[in-house]
Amino acid sequence: MGRLMWLPEVLRDAGLVVHEFDGWRERGRESYEPIGLIIHETQGSAHSQDRDEIRVLAITGSDSAPAPIAQLYLSRTGEWTVVGSGRCNHALTGFGGALLGKGNSSLLGIEAAHAQGETWQGSNLVQYRSYVRGVAAILRHTGWPVEHVVGHKEHQPGDKSDPGFDMAQFRRDVAAAIAEEGDFMEEIIPGIPNEQVFRDLWHWMSGLVQGKDGADTGDRFKFPNAIKAGFATHTTANEALRTEVAALRNAVDELRAMLTPPAAPVSPALPDTPVAPEG
């Protein structure tokens, strides 16, 4: 397989926002034949900045691993950065899990910005959903089985604790995304990831309800509870997205009806009146 030059295109085709870190095409060793991927958390500060995390992965390395550390980085915003295309240094030879005995020359690594113990619920569901969608896109492209998606804690049991979510559930969510690609991946607004639409619409509609920006809606419009609850309570990315898409479409229809001015009344047509001849 060699260098993974297809990474940005495959992720963008899945509707994800992708950045390319300078030098990624040449970063990492060329002796590289991946057959699966390892799911990581950076386990740094809960207030870490993307630019600092990416610099560690690409340039400086860490106390435990030299750079480049991973091919991909996933921000808390759900946006991706391609860091390298070749072999990176994100895992030891596995002593557990489905990729037992495999090391960096056989594994693609994804590092998600996340502190140890930080929740994957609430606002971080955006990042979780993006993780699911990105991994599903990679599996569709490579043909790797979902069993070859392994958590760092499964690959090195007792040595690593990341990621903080349940890997069996994560694999089920990835499998669901692959099986239902058309429905799960559908974008409400073409070219804009659904997560961004949800965030922007949430802030805008909240402003309308509160009467901001000159709006005077009062209690006439309430943001759909299904979307609000989805950010806080849903644990399955596929089901959460289904619920939110349906609620969002209903909300848009209701808002459109509120903002569309009523049509002007049409006067009934008068019958033709004959004109009397002159003279």
N, C-alpha and C positions, 0 to 999 in steps of 0.2 A: 504493500500500500504506500509506503514512504510518507512524504509530507502531506499533511491534511489541508491542502490548499482550498478545499471545498467548504470549509467550516463556515465562513461568513455567509456564503450564498444559501447554504442549507438552512441556517438559522433564520435568515431574513425571509426565505420562502415560507417559513412557519409563522410569519407575522410578527417576529420579534425584533426589537431594536438592537442593533449590533454595531459596536465600535471596533476599530482595528488599531491596536497599539503599534507604534512605529517599530519596524524591524521584525514583525511577527512571522513573515514569510521565511526568514532565514533562521529563526530562533529555534533551538532544540536540535538534537542529533538526527541525521538522516536515517540511521539504522533503526527503523521503526516499523513494526508490523502489528498494530493494535487489533485485538479481538474482543475488547470490551472496555468498560469505563468504570472509574471509581468516583463516587459521590463524596465530596469533602465540604467542610466548613472551615473558614480561616481561623475561627476561634480567637480572634483578636478583640479589640475594644468594641463595645456596642456603639461607640461614637466615631469609629474609624472612617476615614475618607477614602473614596474609591481610588483616587490618584496614588495615595500612599500604599494601599494594599496591592495595587497593580505593579507599582515600582518594586515592591518586595518580590512578587512573583516573577517579574521579567528581568530585573537588573541586579538587585542587591542580594537576594536570597535571604534565608533565615538561619537561626542557630542550628536547626535540624536538617536543613536541605539547601544545597546550592541552587542558584538560578540557572536556567528557568525552572520554576516549580510546577507549573501547570499550563496546559494549552488554553484553557478557558477560565474566565472570571465572570461571576454573576453578582451584580449589584443588588442591594436591597430594593432598588427601584424596579427590578425585573429586567434591567438592561444588561446585555452581554458585552464582553470585551474579548476579542481573540488576542491571545498573548504569544502563542507559539504555534508552529506547524509540525515540529518534529518531537522526538522523544524528550520528555521532561522528568523532573525528579520529585514526584508527588507521593510515591508509595514504595514500601519495601516489597520484596518477594512475599507473596501472600502465604500465610499459614492458617487460613480459614476461608470460608465462603466458596462461592462457585468458581472463583478464579484462583483457586489454591495453586501455589507454585508459580504464578505469573508475576512479573515485575514490570518496571517502567517501559521496557521495550515492547510490551504487549498490551499496555493500558493507556487509555486517554484519561486525563484528569480534569475535573471541573472543581474549582474552588469558589464557594459562595460566601460572600461577606456575611458573617454571622458570629456573634460571641457565644462562648460556651454557656449553655443554659438559656439562651435567648429563645423566646417563643417563635414558632412558625405559624401561629394563628394571628387573628386580628389583621392589622395592616400588613403584616408579613406574608399573608396569603398571596399577595401579588408576586412576591419572590418565589413562593412555592409553586404557583401555577406556571410561572415562567420556567422554573426548573423542569417541571413535568413536560412542558411543550418542547423545550430545547432538547431534552434527552430523547423524547419520542421522535423528533425530527432526525436526530443522529442515527437512531436505530432504523428508521425507514430508509435512510440513505445507505447505510452499511449492511443491513440485513442481519445484524447481530441479534441474538435472542434476548428477550427482556431479562432472562436469568443472568446475563452477563452485565447487568447493571448492579453494582455491588457497593455497599457503603464502606467507608474507610474502617469503621468499627467492625465490620464483618470480615474484611480482608486481613486486618491485624487485630483479632479479638484480644481484649485485655490490655492492649497497648494504646488503642485509639478509641475515642468516644463519639466521633462525628460520623454522620450528621445527627442532629438532635431529633429528627422525625423517624417514624417507623418505616423501615426499608421495605417490608412486605407490602404495606399500604402504598408506598411510593411506586413500587413495581406494578401494582394493580392499576394505579392511576395512569402510569405510562402506557400500559397495555390497552387501557380504555381509550386513551388519546390516539393510539395507533389504529385501533379497530374502528373508531368513529371519527376518522380524520375530518371528513367534510363538515360534520355537525360541531365537533369540539373546536375546530380551528376557525370556524366562520367568523369573519370580522364584521362588526356592526357598521363601521365606516371603513371602506377599503383603504388599505395603506396605513391605518392607525391601529396599533394593538388594542384589544378590548380593555386591557387593564388601564391604559391611558384614558380611554373614553370614560370608563367608570369613575376614575379619579376626578377628571375635569368636570363631568356632569354632576358628580356629588357636590363639589364646591359651588358650582353655578346654581344648581337648584336649591341648595341650602340658602344661598343668598336671596333667591327669589322668595322663598318661604318667609325669610326674615325681613322682607321688604327692602333689601339693599338694591343699589344701582337703579333707583327710581321705580322698582317693581312694587306693585300694591296688590299682592295676592292673598295676604293674610293666611287663613287656614284653608283656603280653597284648594290648595295643592300640597300634598304631603309626599316627601320622597319615599318610594316604595320600600316597605319594611323588608321585603325579600332581599333587596340589594344590601341594605344596611346590616341585616342579620347575617348575610353571607360573609361579609368581611370579618365578622366576629366569631361565628360559630361553625361554619362549614369545615369539615375535615377532608372531604373528597373534592379535589380540584374540578373534576369533570362535572359532578352534580352541582357544585357551587356555580360554575360558569353557566350551566343550563338554566338554573333558577334566575340568575342575574340578567341573562340575555332576555328571557321572557318578560321579566319585570321592567327592564329598561325599555323594551319596545312598547309596552303598555304606557309607560311614563311619557315617552316621546309623543305617542299618539294623543294622550290627554293634554300635554303641554301645547302641542300644535293646535288642538281644538280651542284651547284657552286664548291663544295669541292671534288666531285668525279672525279678523274683523268680520262681522256679519255682512252678508251681501246686501247691496242696496235694493229696496223693493222695486219691482218692475211694474210700471203703469200699464193697465190693459190697453190693448190696441183699439183705437177708435175706428168705427166703420167709415168707409169713404163717403164724403158728402158731395152730391152733384153740384156743380157750379152753374148758376142760371146764366143763360146767354145774354149778351149785351144788346141794347137797342129796343 
